[in-house]
Amino acid sequence: MWTYFRSKLLIDGTGASPIHGGAVLVKDGVIEAVGPETLLQAPPDATRFDFGDRTILPGLIDAHVHLFGTPDLGGFVATQNEDEEWLLLRASANARQALAAGLTTVRDYGGRGSIIISLAKATAAGLAPGPRIVSCGAPITTTGGHCYYLGLEADGVEGVQKAVRQMHKAGADFIKVMVTGGGITHGSNTRASQYSQAELDAITEDAHRLGKRVAGHVHGTQGIQRA
């Protein structure tokens, strides 16, 4: 099935100047051609969409989101008093809004347990509307450390290795570690590393063994140097 989209302005994502009177030709969900509408010929039976004075552009990517949260001041911390079923429903609603805003891929940087991993699987399977979701699941943190209430506290080399393997088993796309404390977790230290160099090395080495990258939440010089 062919689909033809046109608009007053088209940005093709290559860095070239916007195309005035641009069009996109799609066959069976795959983009076949992009360019000036005067040069693109669509089959007579193509479904046509005319977006008038609007702009067509490639899907946007947000590389740092927390789908389970709220935009309210203090809302992130307040999630510790909400159950996982409610958090999953809100994350699904946020994912739907992200897609409607033009985001076709998001990288979720941490939620409670493995709920975002489950949502990522659901959107990929077409069970829930949303963008592609790249998820770390829950971030690894020390006992009582930054965002401890997300459910993955781990201490010592063996402890952090087990945490990496837990998220790998759950289906995480990458591993996240809270290298230092954070401003929204009362009592944590944003200036000092929560983990020793040996613990951070163990996290990274085990993640790489499993074919996964590691992302770190980091404030302060000591944490940056160890990361």
C-alpha positions as CSV (number, residue, x, y, z in Angstrom):
1,M,0.0,0.0,0.0
2,W,1.3,3.4,-1.0
3,T,0.9,6.6,1.1
4,Y,1.8,10.1,0.0
5,F,2.4,13.0,2.4
6,R,2.9,16.6,1.5
7,S,3.3,19.9,3.3
8,K,4.4,23.5,2.8
9,L,7.8,22.8,4.4
10,L,9.8,19.6,4.8
11,I,13.0,19.0,6.8
12,D,14.7,15.8,5.7
13,G,17.1,15.5,8.6
14,T,20.3,15.4,6.4
15,G,21.3,19.0,7.3
16,A,20.2,20.3,3.9
17,S,17.9,23.4,3.7
18,P,14.2,22.8,4.2
19,I,12.3,21.9,1.1
20,H,9.4,24.2,0.2
21,G,6.5,22.1,-1.1
22,G,8.0,18.9,0.2
23,A,6.6,15.3,0.0
24,V,7.2,11.9,1.4
25,L,6.3,8.7,-0.4
26,V,5.8,5.6,1.7
27,K,5.2,1.9,0.7
28,D,4.0,-0.6,3.2
29,G,5.3,1.5,6.1
30,V,8.8,2.1,4.6
31,I,9.9,5.5,3.3
32,E,10.7,5.2,-0.4
33,A,11.4,8.8,-1.3
34,V,11.6,12.3,0.1
35,G,11.9,15.5,-1.9
36,P,10.0,18.3,-3.7
37,E,6.4,17.3,-4.5
38,T,7.0,18.3,-8.1
39,L,9.5,15.5,-8.5
40,L,7.7,12.7,-6.6
41,Q,5.1,10.8,-8.4
42,A,2.7,8.7,-6.3
43,P,0.6,5.8,-7.8
44,P,-3.0,6.7,-8.5
45,D,-4.3,4.5,-5.7
46,A,-2.0,6.0,-3.0
47,T,-3.6,7.3,0.1
48,R,-2.8,11.0,0.3
49,F,-2.4,13.4,3.2
50,D,-2.0,17.1,2.8
51,F,-0.7,18.9,5.9
52,G,-1.1,22.4,4.4
53,D,1.1,25.0,6.0
54,R,2.6,22.6,8.6
55,T,6.1,21.1,8.5
56,I,7.1,17.5,8.0
57,L,10.3,16.4,9.7
58,P,11.9,13.1,10.9
59,G,10.8,11.7,14.3
60,L,12.5,13.3,17.3
61,I,14.6,11.4,19.9
62,D,14.7,12.3,23.6
63,A,17.7,10.7,25.2
64,H,16.8,11.2,28.8
65,V,13.2,10.7,30.1
66,H,11.6,9.2,33.1
67,L,8.2,8.0,31.8
68,F,6.8,6.9,35.1
69,G,7.2,10.4,36.7
70,T,5.2,13.7,36.7
71,P,6.2,17.2,35.8
72,D,5.2,18.5,39.2
73,L,7.9,19.9,41.6
74,G,8.6,17.0,44.0
75,G,6.6,14.6,41.8
76,F,9.6,12.3,41.2
77,V,10.1,11.7,44.9
78,A,6.4,11.3,45.5
79,T,6.3,8.2,43.3
80,Q,7.7,6.2,46.2
81,N,4.2,6.3,47.7
82,E,2.5,5.0,44.5
83,D,2.1,1.3,43.5
84,E,3.7,-0.1,40.4
85,E,0.4,-0.7,38.6
86,W,-0.4,3.1,38.9
87,L,3.1,4.0,37.8
88,L,2.9,1.7,34.7
89,L,-0.4,3.3,33.7
90,R,1.0,6.8,34.0
91,A,4.1,5.8,32.1
92,S,1.9,4.4,29.3
93,A,0.0,7.7,29.2
94,N,3.2,9.7,29.1
95,A,4.6,7.5,26.3
96,R,1.4,8.1,24.2
97,Q,1.8,11.9,24.7
98,A,5.5,11.7,23.7
99,L,4.5,10.0,20.5
100,A,1.8,12.5,19.7
101,A,4.4,15.3,20.2
102,G,6.6,13.8,17.5
103,L,9.0,11.7,19.6
104,T,9.5,8.3,17.9
105,T,12.3,7.1,20.2
106,V,13.0,7.8,23.9
107,R,15.7,6.6,26.2
108,D,14.2,6.0,29.7
109,Y,16.9,6.7,32.3
110,G,15.3,4.9,35.2
111,G,12.0,3.8,36.7
112,R,10.7,1.6,39.5
113,G,11.7,-2.0,39.1
114,S,11.2,-3.3,35.6
115,I,7.9,-1.5,34.7
116,I,9.4,0.5,31.9
117,I,11.0,-2.6,30.4
118,S,7.5,-4.1,30.3
119,L,6.1,-1.0,28.7
120,A,8.9,-1.0,26.1
121,K,7.9,-4.6,25.2
122,A,4.2,-3.7,25.0
123,T,4.8,-0.7,22.7
124,A,7.1,-2.8,20.5
125,A,4.4,-5.5,20.2
126,G,1.7,-2.9,19.4
127,L,-0.2,-3.5,22.7
128,A,0.2,0.2,23.8
129,P,0.7,3.3,21.7
130,G,4.1,5.0,22.2
131,P,7.6,5.5,20.8
132,R,10.4,3.0,20.7
133,I,11.6,2.9,24.3
134,V,15.2,2.1,25.2
135,S,15.2,1.3,28.9
136,C,17.6,0.6,31.7
137,G,14.9,-0.6,34.1
138,A,15.9,0.5,37.6
139,P,19.1,2.3,38.2
140,I,21.7,0.7,40.5
141,T,22.3,2.7,43.7
142,T,23.8,2.1,47.2
143,T,21.7,1.3,50.2
144,G,19.8,4.5,50.9
145,G,21.5,6.1,48.0
146,H,20.2,8.4,45.2
147,C,16.7,7.1,44.1
148,Y,17.0,4.1,46.4
149,Y,13.1,3.9,46.3
150,L,13.3,2.7,42.7
151,G,14.2,-0.7,44.1
152,L,17.7,-1.6,43.1
153,E,20.0,-1.1,46.0
154,A,23.4,-2.8,45.8
155,D,26.6,-2.7,47.7
156,G,30.1,-4.2,47.2
157,V,31.5,-5.8,44.1
158,E,29.4,-9.0,44.3
159,G,26.3,-6.9,45.1
160,V,26.6,-4.6,42.1
161,Q,27.4,-7.5,39.8
162,K,24.2,-9.2,40.8
163,A,22.3,-6.0,40.2
164,V,23.6,-5.8,36.7
165,R,22.6,-9.4,36.0
166,Q,19.1,-8.8,37.5
167,M,18.5,-6.0,35.0
168,H,20.0,-8.0,32.2
169,K,17.7,-10.9,33.0
170,A,14.7,-8.5,33.1
171,G,15.5,-7.3,29.6
172,A,17.2,-3.9,30.1
173,D,18.8,-2.3,27.0
174,F,21.5,-0.7,29.0
175,I,22.6,-0.4,32.7
176,K,22.4,2.8,34.7
177,V,24.3,3.5,37.9
178,M,24.0,6.3,40.4
179,V,27.6,7.2,40.7
180,T,27.0,10.1,43.1
181,G,24.1,11.3,45.2
182,G,21.4,13.6,43.7
183,G,19.6,16.7,44.7
184,I,16.2,15.1,45.0
185,T,17.3,12.4,47.4
186,H,17.5,13.8,51.0
187,G,20.7,12.9,52.7
188,S,22.6,11.8,49.6
189,N,25.9,13.5,48.8
190,T,26.1,15.0,45.3
191,R,29.8,15.8,45.6
192,A,31.1,12.4,46.5
193,S,31.0,9.1,44.6
194,Q,28.6,6.6,46.1
195,Y,30.7,3.7,44.8
196,S,34.4,2.8,44.9
197,Q,36.4,2.4,41.7
198,A,36.3,-1.3,42.1
199,E,32.5,-1.4,42.3
200,L,32.2,0.8,39.2
201,D,34.7,-1.3,37.3
202,A,32.7,-4.4,38.3
203,I,29.5,-2.9,37.0
204,T,31.0,-1.8,33.7
205,E,33.0,-5.1,33.1
206,D,29.9,-7.2,33.7
207,A,27.6,-5.0,31.6
208,H,30.1,-5.1,28.7
209,R,30.4,-8.9,29.1
210,L,26.7,-9.0,28.5
211,G,26.9,-6.7,25.5
212,K,25.4,-3.7,27.3
213,R,26.6,-0.1,27.7
214,V,26.6,1.7,31.1
215,A,25.2,5.2,31.8
216,G,26.0,7.1,35.0
217,H,24.2,9.8,37.0
218,V,27.2,11.9,38.1
219,H,27.7,15.2,40.1
220,G,31.0,16.2,41.5
221,T,34.6,15.8,40.4
222,Q,35.3,12.5,42.3
223,G,32.3,10.8,40.7
224,I,33.2,12.1,37.2
225,Q,36.8,10.9,37.5
226,R,35.7,7.4,38.6
227,A,33.1,7.2,35.9
